Structure formats: C-alpha cells, structure tokens
Amino acid sequence: MNDCLFCKIISGEIPSKKIYEDDLTYAFADIAPQAPVHILVIPKKHVTGWSAVMGESDELLAHLMRTAAIVAKQEGLEETGYRIVSNCGPDARQTVPHFHLHILGGKELSEKMA
C-alpha cells in the first residue's frame, strides 16, 4: 500500500532499526518505546488490522506469532518475561492501519493495561 507507514518501512523507504526479518515478517524497534525493549512485529503483506485477518492464511498468522517468540528470545526476554500487545482500531489507539504486534519487556511491567 503506497501511503502505509509500515509498508514504507518494509520497503526501506523509511529507515528503521531492524531487529529481525524473514520472508513473511519484519521486526523493528519502536521509535517511541514504552519499555526498555519495545519491538514491533509486522507481516510484510499489508493487512490493516485484526478485523482484516479473516481473509488471511493461518500460515501467515501463526508465523507472525512464531516470529514474536523468536524475537523475544533473541532479545533475551524469555527468562524474565514479556508482553505481546496488539491494538485494534482507534479506540485502542492503533495509530498505523497495518496489523502489528508490540513486544514489550526489559523491566517489570505495570499491571495497568489502559
């Protein structure tokens, strides 16, 4: 998609700090981190969000979750723990309409989710 921020990051049009990449997914450091480790994991295929995943393959969705686990392990979060968050829509503060997972860790996270 031409005007999608994350699609531009995937294409290299907008720079990012790449953490992980494979054929289906791309992971990069969040530019406004909410924890010492804050990484976004996105599918390379443009999918707008959770509401749009119904038409996607189970392979892509499972691969995205596996990528999150790989990245968390790679970043040393496996022992101490981490949070995976996905915002869906404007009320949940999804600011980029491209399906993505946030991996947050590197410290004890608060119980508050809002």
C-alpha positions in Angstrom: 0.0 0.0 0.0 1.5 3.3 -1.1 0.7 5.5 1.9 1.2 3.0 4.7 4.0 3.9 7.1 4.9 0.3 7.9 4.8 -0.7 4.2 7.3 2.1 3.6 9.5 0.8 6.4 9.4 -2.7 4.9 10.4 -1.3 1.5 13.3 0.7 3.0 11.7 4.0 2.0 11.6 5.0 5.7 14.6 3.9 7.8 14.1 1.6 10.8 16.3 -0.3 13.3 15.7 -3.8 12.0 15.7 -6.5 14.7 14.6 -9.5 12.6 13.4 -10.3 9.1 12.3 -13.3 7.1 10.2 -13.9 4.0 6.9 -13.1 5.7 7.6 -10.8 8.6 9.7 -7.8 9.7 10.5 -6.7 13.2 11.9 -3.3 14.2 12.5 -1.1 17.2 9.6 1.2 18.1 10.5 4.9 17.7 8.6 5.8 20.9 9.4 2.9 23.3 7.1 2.2 26.2 9.6 -0.2 27.8 13.3 -0.8 27.6 12.6 -3.3 24.9 9.8 -2.3 22.6 9.7 -4.1 19.2 7.0 -4.1 16.5 6.5 -7.3 14.5 4.6 -6.9 11.3 3.6 -9.0 8.3 5.3 -7.9 5.1 1.9 -8.3 3.4 -0.3 -5.3 4.1 -3.2 -6.3 6.4 -5.0 -3.4 8.1 -5.6 -5.0 11.5 -7.4 -7.7 13.4 -10.6 -7.0 11.6 -8.9 -7.9 8.3 -7.2 -11.1 9.3 -10.2 -13.3 8.5 -9.1 -13.4 4.9 -5.5 -14.2 5.7 -3.9 -17.6 5.8 -3.5 -19.5 9.1 0.2 -19.9 8.0 0.7 -16.1 8.0 -0.9 -15.6 11.3 0.9 -18.5 13.0 4.1 -17.3 11.5 3.6 -13.8 12.9 3.2 -15.3 16.4 6.2 -17.5 16.0 8.2 -14.5 14.9 7.2 -12.7 18.1 8.5 -15.6 20.1 11.8 -15.8 18.1 12.4 -12.1 18.6 11.6 -12.2 22.3 14.1 -15.0 22.8 16.7 -13.2 20.6 16.3 -10.1 22.8 16.8 -12.0 26.0 13.3 -11.7 27.3 12.4 -15.4 27.5 13.6 -15.8 31.1 12.2 -12.7 32.7 9.1 -12.4 30.6 7.5 -10.0 28.1 4.1 -8.7 27.0 2.7 -9.0 23.5 0.1 -6.4 22.6 -1.9 -5.7 19.5 -4.1 -2.6 19.4 -7.3 -2.9 17.2 -8.9 0.3 15.9 -8.8 4.0 17.0 -10.3 3.4 20.5 -7.5 1.0 21.3 -5.0 3.6 19.9 -4.0 1.7 16.8 -2.2 4.6 15.0 -0.9 2.7 12.0 -3.5 0.7 10.0 -1.2 -2.2 9.4 -1.5 -5.3 11.5 1.3 -5.4 14.1 2.3 -6.9 17.4 4.2 -5.0 20.1 6.7 -6.9 22.2 7.4 -5.1 25.5 9.9 -6.2 28.1 13.2 -5.5 29.8 11.6 -4.5 33.1 8.8 -5.4 35.3 5.7 -4.1 33.5 2.8 -2.5 35.4 -0.5 -4.2 35.9 -2.4 -1.3 34.3 -3.3 -2.0 30.7 -5.0 1.2 29.8 
